[in-house]
């Protein structure tokens, strides 16, 4: 059993998270230049209501969390995301069920993809 307080073990059991083995972590806390932080990956509906929330340690890449978030996503017509989610595999995964990826290109991208800048402008509401 991990060395944590009883209330933490109880809380983890209630939400279905198995207790961590020695050397493993079941918390989304990571190290970054700003200290110990967490990233929140959110998927929202057109009315800006959260549909999926996913936590990862701060040092993990944004695109690494995308498959977990998309697995829980309802059907959609478009997905707006920032440059951290720019990848060919993710674009194909989004387009597979018929959604349109609205993701700007990273500066080092060789093959440039077009995206709707007007639609992408609405993403700032979620960011705030």
C-alpha positions in Angstrom: 0.0 0.0 0.0 1.4 3.5 -0.8 2.3 5.7 2.0 -0.5 8.3 1.9 -3.1 9.4 4.3 -6.3 7.3 4.8 -8.5 10.0 3.3 -6.5 10.0 0.1 -6.7 6.2 -0.2 -10.5 6.4 0.4 -10.9 9.2 -2.2 -8.9 7.4 -4.8 -11.0 4.2 -4.3 -14.2 6.2 -4.7 -13.3 7.6 -8.0 -12.0 4.3 -9.3 -8.3 5.1 -9.5 -6.2 2.1 -8.4 -3.6 2.9 -5.7 -0.1 3.5 -7.0 2.6 0.9 -6.6 6.0 1.9 -5.3 7.7 4.2 -7.8 4.4 5.0 -9.7 2.3 8.1 -9.3 -1.4 8.5 -9.7 -1.5 12.3 -9.5 -1.1 14.6 -12.4 1.6 16.7 -10.8 4.8 17.3 -12.7 7.9 19.5 -12.7 8.3 22.5 -14.9 10.4 25.7 -14.8 7.6 27.2 -12.7 7.7 24.4 -10.1 5.3 21.6 -9.6 2.2 22.1 -11.8 -0.5 20.4 -13.7 -2.0 20.8 -17.2 -5.7 20.7 -17.7 -6.8 19.5 -21.1 -10.5 20.5 -21.7 -12.9 19.7 -24.4 -16.0 21.8 -24.5 -19.2 22.0 -26.5 -20.2 25.0 -28.7 -21.7 26.8 -25.7 -18.3 26.6 -23.9 -19.6 24.0 -21.4 -16.9 21.5 -20.4 -17.5 18.0 -21.8 -14.2 16.3 -21.0 -11.5 17.3 -18.5 -8.2 15.5 -18.4 -5.2 16.3 -16.1 -1.6 15.5 -17.0 1.8 16.4 -15.4 3.2 19.7 -16.7 6.2 18.2 -18.4 4.0 15.9 -20.7 3.4 17.1 -24.2 -0.1 18.3 -25.0 -0.5 16.0 -27.9 0.2 13.0 -25.7 -3.1 13.5 -23.9 -5.2 14.0 -27.0 -6.1 10.3 -27.6 -7.4 10.0 -24.1 -9.5 13.1 -24.5 -10.8 12.1 -27.9 -11.8 8.7 -26.7 -14.4 10.4 -24.4 -15.5 13.0 -26.9 -19.0 13.1 -28.3 -19.6 13.4 -32.0 -18.4 16.8 -33.3 -18.2 18.7 -36.6 -14.9 20.6 -35.8 -12.2 20.5 -33.1 -10.4 23.7 -32.3 -7.0 23.2 -30.6 -3.8 25.2 -30.2 -0.4 24.5 -31.8 0.5 22.0 -29.1 -1.9 19.5 -30.7 -0.5 19.9 -34.3 0.4 16.5 -35.5 -0.5 14.4 -38.6 -1.7 11.4 -36.6 -4.0 13.5 -34.5 -5.4 15.3 -37.5 -6.2 12.0 -39.1 -7.8 10.7 -35.8 -10.0 13.9 -35.7 -10.9 13.7 -39.4 -11.7 10.0 -39.2 -15.3 10.4 -37.8 -15.9 13.4 -40.0 -14.8 16.3 -37.8 -12.6 19.1 -39.2 -9.4 19.9 -37.3 -9.0 23.6 -36.8 -5.4 23.7 -35.5 -2.7 26.2 -36.5 0.6 24.9 -37.9 3.7 24.8 -35.7 6.6 27.0 -37.0 8.7 23.9 -37.8 6.0 22.1 -39.9 7.1 21.0 -43.4 3.7 20.3 -44.8 1.4 23.3 -44.1 -2.2 22.6 -43.4 -4.9 25.2 -44.0 -7.2 26.1 -41.1 -10.1 28.5 -40.6 -8.6 31.5 -38.8 -12.0 32.9 -38.0 -13.2 29.7 -36.4 -9.9 29.4 -34.5 -10.4 32.9 -33.1 -13.3 31.6 -30.9 -10.9 29.3 -29.1 -9.6 32.1 -26.9 -12.9 32.0 -24.9 -12.0 28.5 -23.7 -8.5 29.5 -23.0 -9.6 32.3 -20.7 
